[in-house]
Amino acid sequence: MSNSNNEGSNFIDLMTSILIAFFLGILLSHNLTFALTDSNLRDSSLMIQSRPLITVEALNTIASDNTISIVGTGSSMTFKGLDGKCVSENMSNQANIYNIAQLNSYPWNDMIHIPRLVNSNPDVVLIEIGPNLLIDLSSQKAIENSKFRYRIDTSQQDSSDIGGWVELIHPELENFVATNDIDRMELRQEYVTQSIEEELTRLLLNESNARNEWTYGWTPHPESEDWIEYLQTPTFPSDRYGFEGMDFIERLPYNETKMGDSAGYKPEIDSYGYLALEYEISTLVENGISIIIIGLPHHPSSIDFVPQGKWDSVNQTMSDFAQMKGVTVFNQIWEQGWVDDHFYDRNHLDDEGRIEFCNRLAPVIDEVLSGRD
């Protein structure tokens, strides 16, 4: 009887040791994977744009902000249109305005950060709505970009990020979303080989794919002295690569072809993008966070190509959300005064355009903040 008890005890001890070793292995593998890939992902050694990596750490930073905080989210139109430092300097309230918008971002990309955004407790969140966002996940380009974003974004998250957005994940993207530490480790391991190659190239050849500091596409480390400044005013593409760098001969074919691309947007109220936006806005409002819906301007010549009524669903969506308590609409799509000098291309602002957008947005934020008092 005693031998039987000893054997049972030894078996339990063995299984306990195996389980402990298993979980330690996972922990060490996760930490090793993170250590190998983190810095190289951040400096754009492994990808053209490292900006998707900032969101989780940015929201952690905002959570510890001891002043009024405003967070701007959305696509490249918000990213290239929102100069947080300019806005804060033109406000009567003392506040920090953070730009965490992303290139090629859609509402279903942004929605996965809502739980952490709620926990960061900003005073106001700027949410972009436009004809490019009220769409379904249908094009192959959007699908591939969303797979990339989910791999990067969810590999940076933890259990506190899980929320209602999980139920909204499109079937096409389910296999690219990490909802536990094992999934996150596996997603990060995809970059381990590239990271090792980059480190060897630096060591043996003294060469690197990393971008220089404060060049377009570079992001600082969260512990860097540049971090807060970057979150408010990221590095924008130089105007010389946009309209400002084109002569008449180059602009003519652009105006005749690409300027009309805006007419290709087919916004719909019952789209996948709308469902994601509805989740974002309702969740933030329910948690006492004020919302400013922003509609970024399009070049007036580009607007001329849009058939009458084709973007009515954008106006209707903004109007519907404006009925919710705590939601304000700041729609610049149809406003006058936007001219060629304000634009980098048909739907992105340049240096002058950011200043104009800043001057128009600052008093709106002040008004919203006054209403919260």
CORUR-V757620 format. One line per field, one symbol per residue. ss: DSSP state (H for helix, E for strand, L for the rest). burial: I if it has 9 or more other ideal C-beta (glycine too) atoms within 8 Angstrom, else O. A space follows every 50 residues. Layout:
ss=???
burial=???
This chain:
ss=LHHHHHHHHHHHHHHHHHHHHHHHHHHHHHHHHHHHHHHHHHLLLLLLLL HHHHHHHHHHHHHLLLLEEEEEELLHHHHLLLLHHHHHHLLLLLEEEEEL LLLLLLHHHHHHHHHHHHHHLLLEEEEELLLLLLLLLLLHHHHHHHHHHH HHHHHLLLHHHLLHHHHHLLHHHHHHLLLLHHHHHHHHHLLHHHHHHHHH HHHHHLLLLLLLLLLLLLLLLLLLLLHHHHHHLLLLLLHHHLHHHLLHHH HHHHHHLHHHHHHHLLLLLLLHHHHHHHHHHHHHHHLLLEEEEEELLLLH HHHLLLLLLLLHHHHHHHHHHHLLLLEEEEELLLLLLLLHHHEEELLEEL HHHHHHHHHHHHHHHHHHHHHHL
burial=OOOOOOOOOOOOOOOOOOOOOOOOOIOOIIOOIIOIIOOIIIIIIIOOOI IIIIIIIIIIIIIOOOOIIIIIIIIIIIIIIIIIIIIIOIIOOOIIIIII IIOOIIIIIIIIIIIIIIIIOIIIIIIIIIIIIIIOIOOOOIIOIIIIII IIIIIIIOOOIOOOIIOIIIOOIOOIIIOOOOIIIIIIOOIIOIIIOIIO IIOOOOOOOOIOOOOOIIIIOOOOOIIOOIIIIIOOOOIOOIIOOOOOOO IOOIOOOOIIOIIOIOIIIOIIIIIIIOIIIIIIIOOOIIIIIIIIIIII IIIOIIOOOIIOIIIIIIIOIIOIOOIIIIIIIOIOOIOOOIIIIIIIII OIIIIIIIOIIIIIIIIIIOOOO
